[in-house]
Amino acid sequence: MNWVPGSHKSTFGGSPVSYQTAFSTIKLLEDGFVGNAAKQGTYLMQESKKLERAYPIISDVRGARTYVCR
């Protein structure tokens, strides 16, 4: 690339390595990382709620809020 300094407007905006990293990350997310995170989150909430019931010092176990984008 032969850009004038500052023409890409960000440190990593014009980097082919940054683009490849982003595409690889998106592929991993599409291939199951999001589903696995949801599965692990459900498991952790279930086990945390058990601890909350067993130990009075734990007063309030909360999970992540789910937001729907439209």
PAZAPA-4460 file (N, C-alpha, C; in steps of 0.05 Angstrom, whole numbers, plus 32768, in hexadecimal, padded with zeros to 4 digits):
% residues 70
    n_x    n_y    n_z   ca_x   ca_y   ca_z    c_x    c_y    c_z   seq   type   mol
   8011   7FE8   8000   8000   8000   8000   8012   8019   8000     1      M     A
   8009   802C   7FF2   8018   8045   7FF0   8006   805D   7FF7     2      N     A
   7FFD   805E   8010   7FEB   8073   8019   7FFB   808A   8025     3      W     A
   7FEF   80A2   8023   7FFA   80B9   8030   7FF5   80B6   804E     4      V     A
   8008   80BC   805F   8004   80B9   807C   7FEA   80C7   8085     5      P     A
   7FDA   80B8   8095   7FC1   80C2   809F   7FA9   80BD   808E     6      G     A
   7FAD   80B3   8076   7F96   80AF   8064   7F84   8098   806B     7      S     A
   7F8E   8086   807B   7F7D   806F   8083   7F6E   8075   809D     8      H     A
   7F73   808A   80AB   7F64   8094   80C3   7F65   8082   80DC     9      K     A
   7F75   806E   80DC   7F78   805E   80F4   7F92   804F   80F3    10      S     A
   7F9C   8047   810A   7FB5   8039   810C   7FB5   801F   80FC    11      T     A
   7F9F   800F   80FE   7F9F   7FF5   80F2   7F8B   7FF3   80DA    12      F     A
   7F7F   800A   80D3   7F6A   800A   80BF   7F72   7FFF   80A3    13      G     A
   7F8A   8003   809B   7F93   7FFA   8081   7FA4   7FE2   8080    14      G     A
   7FA6   7FD4   8097   7FB8   7FBD   8099   7FAA   7FA3   8090    15      S     A
   7FB6   7F96   807C   7FAB   7F7C   8074   7FAB   7F67   808B    16      P     A
   7FBE   7F6A   809D   7FBF   7F57   80B4   7FA6   7F5C   80C6    17      V     A
   7F9F   7F75   80CA   7F87   7F7C   80DA   7F6E   7F71   80CD    18      S     A
   7F6C   7F74   80B3   7F55   7F69   80A4   7F53   7F4B   80A8    19      Y     A
   7F6A   7F3D   80A4   7F6A   7F20   80A7   7F62   7F18   80C3    20      Q     A
   7F6C   7F26   80D7   7F66   7F20   80F3   7F48   7F23   80F7    21      T     A
   7F3C   7F38   80ED   7F1F   7F3C   80F0   7F0F   7F26   80E3    22      A     A
   7F17   7F1F   80CA   7F08   7F0A   80BC   7F0B   7EEF   80CB    23      F     A
   7F23   7EEA   80D5   7F27   7ED1   80E4   7F16   7ED0   80FD    24      S     A
   7F14   7EE6   810B   7F04   7EE8   8123   7EE7   7EE4   811D    25      T     A
   7EDD   7EF0   8108   7EC1   7EED   8100   7EBC   7ED0   80F9    26      I     A
   7ECE   7EC3   80EB   7ECB   7EA6   80E4   7EC9   7E95   80FE    27      K     A
   7EDA   7E9A   8111   7ED9   7E8B   812A   7EBE   7E8F   8138    28      L     A
   7EB4   7EA8   8139   7E9B   7EAD   8145   7E84   7E9F   8137    29      L     A
   7E85   7E9F   811D   7E70   7E91   810D   7E71   7E73   8110    30      E     A
   7E89   7E69   8115   7E8D   7E4C   8117   7E89   7E40   8132    31      D     A
   7E7D   7E4F   8145   7E75   7E43   815E   7E7E   7E50   8177    32      G     A
   7E8F   7E63   8176   7E98   7E70   818F   7E81   7E7D   819E    33      F     A
   7E6F   7E8A   818F   7E59   7E97   819C   7E47   7E83   81A9    34      V     A
   7E41   7E6D   819B   7E30   7E58   81A7   7E3D   7E4C   81C0    35      G     A
   7E57   7E48   81BE   7E65   7E3C   81D5   7E65   7E50   81ED    36      N     A
   7E68   7E69   81E7   7E67   7E7D   81FD   7E4C   7E7D   820B    37      A     A
   7E36   7E7A   81FB   7E1B   7E79   8207   7E18   7E60   8218    38      A     A
   7E23   7E4A   820E   7E21   7E30   821D   7E30   7E33   8237    39      K     A
   7E49   7E3D   8236   7E59   7E40   824E   7E4C   7E54   8262    40      Q     A
   7E40   7E69   8257   7E33   7E7D   8268   7E1C   7E71   8277    41      G     A
   7E0C   7E61   8269   7DF5   7E53   8276   7DFF   7E41   828D    42      T     A
   7E14   7E32   8287   7E20   7E20   829C   7E29   7E30   82B4    43      Y     A
   7E38   7E46   82AF   7E43   7E56   82C5   7E2C   7E62   82D5    44      L     A
   7E17   7E6B   82C9   7E00   7E76   82D8   7DF3   7E61   82E9    45      M     A
   7DEF   7E49   82DE   7DE3   7E34   82EE   7DF4   7E2D   8307    46      Q     A
   7E0E   7E2B   8303   7E1F   7E24   8319   7E22   7E3B   832D    47      E     A
   7E22   7E53   8323   7E23   7E6B   8335   7E0A   7E6D   8346    48      S     A
   7DF3   7E67   833A   7DD9   7E67   8349   7DDA   7E52   835F    49      K     A
   7DE6   7E3B   8359   7DE8   7E26   836E   7DF9   7E31   8385    50      K     A
   7E0F   7E3E   837F   7E20   7E49   8394   7E11   7E5F   83A4    51      L     A
   7E01   7E6F   8396   7DF1   7E83   83A3   7DDE   7E77   83B8    52      E     A
   7DD1   7E61   83B0   7DBF   7E54   83C3   7DCE   7E47   83DA    53      R     A
   7DE6   7E3D   83D5   7DF5   7E2F   83EA   7E03   7E42   83FE    54      A     A
   7E0A   7E5A   83F5   7E1A   7E6C   8405   7E0C   7E87   8408    55      Y     A
   7E01   7E8C   8420   7DF2   7EA5   8424   7E03   7EBF   841E    56      P     A
   7E1D   7EBD   8420   7E2D   7ED4   841B   7E2B   7EDE   83FE    57      I     A
   7E23   7ECC   83EC   7E1F   7ED3   83D0   7E02   7EDC   83CE    58      I     A
   7DFE   7EF6   83C9   7DE3   7F01   83CA   7DD5   7F04   83B0    59      S     A
   7DE3   7F06   839A   7DD5   7F0C   8381   7DE6   7F04   8368    60      D     A
   7DE0   7EEE   835D   7DEE   7EE5   8344   7DDE   7EEF   832D    61      V     A
   7DEB   7EFE   831C   7DDE   7F09   8304   7DEC   7F00   82EB    62      R     A
   7DDD   7EFD   82D6   7DE9   7EF5   82BC   7DEC   7F0D   82AA    63      G     A
   7DF7   7F08   8293   7DFA   7F1D   827F   7DDE   7F24   8274    64      A     A
   7DDB   7F3D   826F   7DC1   7F46   8263   7DC1   7F3F   8245    65      R     A
   7DAA   7F37   823B   7DA8   7F30   821F   7D9A   7F48   8211    66      T     A
   7DA8   7F52   81FD   7D9D   7F68   81EE   7D98   7F5F   81D1    67      Y     A
   7D81   7F67   81C7   7D7A   7F61   81AB   7D7E   7F79   819A    68      V     A
   7D8E   7F77   8185   7D92   7F8D   8173   7D7F   7F8A   815C    69      C     A
   7D72   7FA0   8155   7D5F   7F9F   813F   7D67   7FB0   8128    70      R     A
***
